[in-house]
Amino acid sequence: MNVKRCKPSLVKPCGETPSTILHLSPIDSLPVLRCNARTLHVFRDSPSAEVSPANIVREALSKALVPYYPLAGRFKPQTYPLQLDCSNQENGVLFVEASSDSTLDSLMYLDDLSSIPFHLLLPEEHESESEAEAEALVKMQITEFACGGFVIGLIFCHSICDGLGAAQFLKAVGEFARGIDQAPTIKPTWDRDFFPNPPQNALINHQIAIPIPPPPLPEYSLQHTNIDIPIDRINALKKQFQESTGITCSTFEIVAACFWRSRTRAVYEASGDDNQEIKLVFFANCRQMVEPPLPKGFYGNCFFPVRISSWSKGIGEMPIYEVVKLIQEAKSSVGREFGEYIAQKTRESELVSDPFAPPLEYSTLFISEWGRLGFNDVDYGFGPPVHVVPIQGSAVIPVGIVGSLPLPRKGIRLMTWCVQEPHRLSFLHQISQLLFL
């Protein structure tokens, strides 16, 4: 696949925006969130479009950046909590137009992640970028294909938005692209003061503290595997759980339980290590757990890690319905734990352990739910995306992402980077037995 890129530029708000300094929340300011989320959004062929998708989205992006002007800002260096400088009206979102003489059909609409040259479809840094371009919080590349379809490659700084917030912004861009010239349906709100800042003396101490270097990362490399689960199979598994327990469970809970137990068996039964402590970690939206609850238009980071610890033998031998109940019990404690975390951090009390820094080890499995974030509902006037492709963030952090099957199929796609090569076939065998037999 050949991709020809134009020179990157900055898309600025098309109207006047406040010249101000904004304060982010202590959750936004967590060091672990100073990273970029990278995704590809694949849109089906649209040969009848009179104007190129890139031009449509560029204009809509400029309109959306008026109410979402903080996304055009830049972080102020060496501030805690983070501060956002919105005083330079010349800043904006990095935007790259690109084209390819391939067709999306010939590339299977990027269905095979292992063969995607995603670096060609993402607005990676260019040597010619100015400082303002390099520091952009949002970077977008639109690659138009010979068939009329297009792919949006998106790089989003996690410190400014979580997944729900990023999808909310893209939906606003989509509304402007479809001709809505008024305010977006969901009015964005900043509201980063839901989490009170620590006392001033604690901030001073935080600023002068010498950062602790991160531990060395493992040398193994995790293998990518997709597991596609039809909707009728999901419904059957949920029905089995209800018949066994008398209660209901969510799609995420049943998939997470099957995923965790299958990986546990594949990794630890093969080695005979039954006494390994293992962990499952995922993140819960806490917008409704704040007092008062955050408004619908909030687009910052407001989540808390749900952590479950057990032993490899216990999870490996446990019936699936019991693993689901473990997950449900952990979720039920989030409100209390989140409240305690805010209270401790506000007083700058000593935490026994940082819940946002679980051990990055082979024994810790992370799972994230993407199907309900809203990316699959974004429409720039060409219909929703065929599918949304997350790009692996780390080669050594075991992770699974619960997304949706590419259209028009209905069901779940579990995208995983969770096992080393010696464990891959066993993992596929274990999860196939649970999901399909």
C-alpha positions in Angstrom: 0.0 0.0 0.0 1.4 3.4 -1.1 0.4 6.5 0.8 1.2 10.0 -0.3 1.1 12.6 2.5 0.7 16.3 2.2 2.6 18.6 4.5 0.9 18.8 7.9 -0.9 22.0 9.0 -2.8 23.3 12.0 -6.6 23.5 11.9 -7.6 26.4 14.2 -11.0 27.3 15.6 -13.0 29.2 13.0 -14.3 31.7 15.5 -13.1 33.6 18.5 -12.3 31.6 21.6 -11.4 32.5 25.2 -7.8 33.5 25.8 -7.2 31.7 29.1 -5.2 29.3 31.2 -7.2 26.2 32.3 -6.4 23.9 35.1 -6.8 20.1 34.6 -7.8 17.7 37.3 -5.4 15.5 39.3 -6.7 12.5 37.4 -5.9 14.3 34.1 -2.4 15.0 35.5 -1.5 11.4 36.3 1.9 10.6 34.8 0.4 7.3 33.4 -2.0 9.4 31.2 0.8 11.4 29.5 0.6 9.1 26.6 -1.2 9.1 23.2 -4.1 6.8 22.2 -3.8 5.8 18.5 -6.7 4.6 16.5 -7.8 4.0 12.9 -11.4 4.7 11.9 -12.4 3.0 8.6 -15.2 4.4 6.5 -16.8 2.6 3.5 -16.5 3.7 -0.1 -18.3 6.9 -0.9 -17.7 7.5 -4.6 -20.7 9.9 -4.9 -19.2 12.5 -2.6 -18.8 15.8 -4.5 -16.3 17.1 -1.9 -13.4 15.1 -0.5 -13.9 13.7 3.0 -10.7 15.5 4.0 -12.1 18.9 3.1 -15.4 18.2 4.8 -13.8 17.0 8.0 -11.3 19.9 8.0 -14.0 22.5 7.9 -16.1 20.7 10.5 -13.1 20.3 12.8 -12.5 24.0 12.6 -16.1 24.6 13.7 -16.1 22.1 16.5 -12.9 23.6 17.9 -14.8 26.7 18.9 -16.8 25.0 21.7 -14.0 22.5 22.2 -11.3 25.2 22.1 -9.2 23.5 24.9 -8.3 20.8 22.4 -6.4 23.4 20.4 -4.4 24.5 23.4 -1.0 23.4 24.6 0.2 22.1 28.0 2.2 24.5 30.2 5.5 22.7 31.1 6.3 21.7 34.7 2.9 22.3 36.2 1.0 20.1 38.6 -1.9 19.6 38.3 -1.5 20.2 34.6 -2.3 23.6 33.1 -3.5 24.2 29.6 -2.5 27.4 27.8 -5.3 28.5 25.4 -4.0 32.1 24.9 -2.3 31.5 21.5 -5.0 31.8 18.9 -2.6 30.4 16.3 -2.6 26.9 17.8 -4.9 24.1 16.7 -5.1 20.5 15.8 -2.5 18.9 13.6 -4.1 17.8 10.3 -2.6 15.8 7.5 -4.2 15.0 4.1 -3.1 11.8 2.4 -4.1 9.6 -0.5 -3.6 6.0 -1.6 -4.1 4.4 -5.0 -5.2 1.2 -3.2 -8.9 0.3 -2.5 -10.2 -0.5 0.9 -11.8 -3.7 -0.5 -8.4 -5.0 -1.6 -7.1 -4.3 1.9 -10.2 -6.1 3.5 -11.0 -2.7 5.1 -8.0 -3.2 7.4 -9.6 -6.2 9.0 -6.3 -8.0 9.4 -4.4 -5.9 12.0 -1.2 -7.8 11.7 -0.8 -6.8 8.0 -1.8 -3.1 8.4 1.1 -0.6 7.8 -0.6 1.6 10.4 2.4 4.0 10.5 1.4 5.1 7.0 -2.1 6.0 8.2 -1.3 7.8 11.4 -0.1 11.4 11.6 3.2 10.5 13.1 5.7 13.2 13.8 7.3 14.7 10.7 10.8 16.3 10.7 9.3 19.4 9.2 6.9 19.9 12.0 7.0 23.2 13.9 7.0 23.2 17.7 3.3 24.1 17.7 2.5 21.2 15.5 4.7 18.7 17.5 2.9 19.7 20.7 -0.6 19.4 19.4 -2.9 17.5 21.7 -4.9 16.0 18.8 -3.4 14.9 15.5 -5.5 13.6 12.6 -4.7 12.2 9.2 -7.3 11.5 6.6 -6.2 9.1 3.9 -8.5 8.9 0.9 -8.5 5.7 -1.1 -9.1 5.1 -4.8 -12.5 3.6 -4.1 -13.8 6.7 -2.4 -13.5 5.3 1.1 -11.2 6.8 3.7 -9.4 6.1 6.9 -9.0 8.6 9.8 -5.8 8.0 11.8 -6.2 9.7 15.1 -3.7 10.4 17.9 -5.2 11.8 21.1 -3.4 12.8 24.2 -5.0 10.9 27.0 -4.4 13.7 29.5 -7.0 15.9 27.8 -9.8 13.3 27.2 -10.7 9.8 28.1 -12.3 7.5 25.5 -15.9 8.8 26.2 -14.7 12.4 25.8 -12.7 11.8 22.6 -15.8 10.1 21.1 -18.0 13.0 22.2 -15.7 15.4 20.4 -15.7 13.4 17.2 -19.5 13.2 17.3 -19.6 17.0 17.4 -17.2 17.1 14.4 -19.6 14.7 12.6 -22.6 16.9 13.3 -20.9 19.9 11.8 -19.8 17.8 8.9 -23.4 16.9 8.3 -24.5 20.5 8.1 -25.5 21.4 11.7 -24.2 24.9 12.0 -25.4 25.6 15.5 -24.0 24.3 18.8 -23.4 20.6 19.0 -26.2 18.4 20.4 -24.1 17.8 23.6 -22.7 21.0 25.0 -19.1 20.4 26.1 -18.3 21.4 29.7 -14.9 21.7 31.3 -15.7 21.0 35.0 -12.2 19.7 35.9 -12.6 21.0 39.5 -14.8 18.0 40.5 -11.6 16.7 42.1 -10.3 19.3 44.6 -6.6 20.1 44.3 -4.2 19.2 47.2 -3.1 21.9 49.6 -0.6 24.4 48.1 2.4 23.2 50.2 1.7 19.7 48.9 1.9 21.1 45.3 5.2 22.8 46.0 6.6 19.5 47.4 5.3 17.7 44.3 6.9 20.1 41.9 10.4 19.8 43.5 10.3 16.1 44.1 12.8 14.1 42.0 10.9 11.7 39.8 11.5 8.0 40.4 12.7 6.3 37.2 10.4 3.6 36.0 11.4 -0.1 36.4 13.0 -1.8 33.4 10.4 -3.3 31.0 10.4 -7.0 30.3 12.0 -8.3 27.1 9.2 -10.5 25.9 6.9 -9.5 23.0 3.1 -10.1 23.1 1.4 -11.6 20.1 -1.8 -10.1 18.5 -4.9 -12.2 18.2 -8.5 -11.3 17.3 -11.4 -13.4 18.7 -14.7 -12.8 16.9 -17.9 -13.7 18.9 -21.3 -13.6 17.1 -24.1 -11.9 18.9 -26.1 -15.1 19.2 -23.2 -16.7 21.1 -22.9 -13.8 23.4 -26.7 -14.0 24.2 -26.4 -17.7 24.8 -23.5 -17.3 27.3 -25.5 -14.6 29.2 -28.5 -16.8 29.3 -26.4 -19.7 30.7 -25.1 -17.3 33.4 -28.7 -16.2 34.4 -29.9 -19.8 34.6 -26.9 -20.7 36.8 -27.1 -17.8 39.2 -30.6 -16.2 38.9 -29.1 -12.8 38.1 -28.0 -11.1 34.9 -24.6 -10.1 33.6 -23.3 -7.7 30.9 -21.6 -8.6 27.7 -18.4 -7.1 29.0 -18.5 -9.2 32.2 -19.0 -12.5 30.4 -16.3 -11.8 27.8 -13.9 -10.6 30.5 -14.5 -13.7 32.5 -13.9 -16.1 29.5 -10.8 -14.0 28.5 -9.2 -14.1 32.0 -9.8 -17.8 32.7 -8.6 -18.8 29.2 -5.4 -16.8 29.4 -4.8 -18.1 32.9 -5.1 -21.7 31.8 -2.9 -21.2 28.8 -0.1 -19.4 30.6 0.0 -21.1 34.0 -1.2 -24.7 33.5 1.3 -25.2 30.8 4.1 -24.3 33.1 2.6 -26.1 36.2 2.7 -22.8 38.1 -0.5 -23.1 40.1 0.5 -20.6 42.9 1.1 -17.5 40.8 -0.7 -14.4 42.0 -2.6 -13.0 39.0 -4.5 -9.7 38.5 -7.3 -8.5 36.3 -7.6 -4.7 35.8 -10.1 -2.6 34.0 -11.4 0.9 34.3 -14.9 2.1 35.4 -16.5 5.4 34.3 -17.0 7.4 37.5 -18.9 10.4 36.1 -22.1 9.6 38.1 -20.1 8.8 41.3 -19.1 12.5 41.8 -21.2 14.7 44.0 -23.0 16.2 42.2 -22.7 14.0 39.2 -20.8 15.4 36.3 -22.9 16.9 33.4 -23.4 14.9 30.2 -21.0 17.2 28.3 -18.0 16.5 30.5 -15.1 15.2 28.3 -12.2 14.9 30.7 -10.8 11.8 32.5 -13.0 10.5 35.3 -12.5 6.8 35.8 -11.1 4.5 38.4 -9.3 1.1 38.1 -11.2 -2.0 39.1 -8.6 -4.5 40.3 -9.1 -8.2 41.1 -6.4 -10.4 42.6 -6.5 -14.2 42.7 -4.3 -17.3 42.3 -3.7 -19.0 38.9 -5.0 -22.4 40.1 -8.2 -20.8 41.5 -9.2 -18.9 38.4 -8.1 -21.7 36.1 -10.4 -24.2 37.8 -13.3 -21.8 38.6 -16.6 -22.1 36.7 -17.2 -19.2 34.4 -20.2 -18.0 36.3 -18.0 -17.7 39.5 -15.4 -15.6 37.6 -18.3 -13.3 36.4 -19.5 -12.9 40.0 -15.9 -12.0 41.1 -15.9 -9.2 38.4 -19.4 -8.0 39.5 -18.3 -7.9 43.2 -15.2 -5.8 42.3 -17.3 -3.4 40.2 -19.8 -2.9 43.1 -16.9 -1.5 45.3 -15.8 1.2 42.8 -17.9 4.0 44.2 -16.5 3.6 47.7 -12.9 3.1 46.6 -13.1 6.1 44.3 -14.5 8.3 47.1 -11.7 7.2 49.4 -9.1 7.9 46.7 -10.3 11.4 46.2 -10.4 12.1 50.0 -6.9 10.8 50.4 -5.4 12.7 47.5 -7.2 15.9 48.5 -5.5 15.7 51.9 -2.3 14.4 50.2 -2.5 11.4 52.6 -0.1 8.6 52.1 -1.5 5.9 49.8 -0.7 2.3 50.6 -0.4 1.7 46.9 -1.3 3.8 43.9 -4.4 2.2 42.2 -3.5 3.9 38.9 -0.1 2.2 38.9 -0.8 -1.6 38.9 2.3 -3.8 38.3 3.1 -4.0 34.6 3.9 -7.7 34.7 2.9 -10.7 32.6 0.7 -11.8 35.5 -1.4 -8.6 35.2 -4.1 -8.6 32.5 -5.7 -5.4 31.4 -9.1 -5.3 29.6 -10.9 -2.3 28.2 -14.4 -1.9 26.8 -14.5 0.1 23.6 -17.9 -0.9 22.2 -19.8 1.6 24.3 -17.5 4.6 24.0 -19.3 6.0 21.0 -16.6 5.8 18.3 -18.8 3.5 16.2 -21.6 6.1 16.1 -19.5 8.9 14.6 -20.9 10.0 11.2 -19.2 12.6 9.0 -22.0 12.3 6.4 -20.8 9.0 4.9 -22.4 6.7 7.5 -20.7 5.2 10.6 -17.3 3.6 10.4 -17.0 0.0 9.2 -14.9 -0.5 12.3 -12.5 1.2 14.7 -9.0 -0.3 15.0 -7.0 0.4 18.2 -3.3 0.3 17.8 -1.2 -1.6 20.3 0.2 0.8 22.9 2.9 -1.5 24.4 4.5 -4.7 23.4 4.9 -5.9 27.0 1.6 -5.0 28.7 -1.0 -7.8 28.4 -4.2 -6.3 27.2 -7.6 -7.1 25.6 -10.0 -4.6 24.0 -13.7 -5.5 23.8 -15.0 -3.9 20.6 -17.6 -4.5 17.9 -17.4 -6.7 14.9 -16.8 -4.9 11.6 -20.1 -3.9 9.9 -22.4 -5.4 8.8 -21.7 -8.3 11.2 -23.1 -8.1 14.7 -21.2 -9.2 17.8 -18.0 -8.7 19.7 -14.4 -8.6 18.5 -12.0 -9.2 21.4 -8.7 -7.7 20.2 -5.8 -9.0 22.3 -2.1 -8.6 22.9 -1.9 -10.8 25.9 0.4 -13.8 25.4 3.9 -14.7 24.3 4.2 -16.9 21.2 4.6 -20.2 23.2 1.2 -19.6 24.8 -0.7 -18.3 21.8 -2.1 -21.6 20.4 -3.1 -22.8 23.9 -4.8 -19.5 24.6 -6.8 -19.8 21.4 -7.7 -23.4 22.2 -8.9 -22.5 25.7 -11.0 -19.5 24.7 -12.5 -21.4 21.8 -13.7 -24.2 24.1 -15.4 -21.6 26.3 -17.0 -19.5 23.6 -17.8 -21.9 20.8 -18.3 -25.4 22.2 
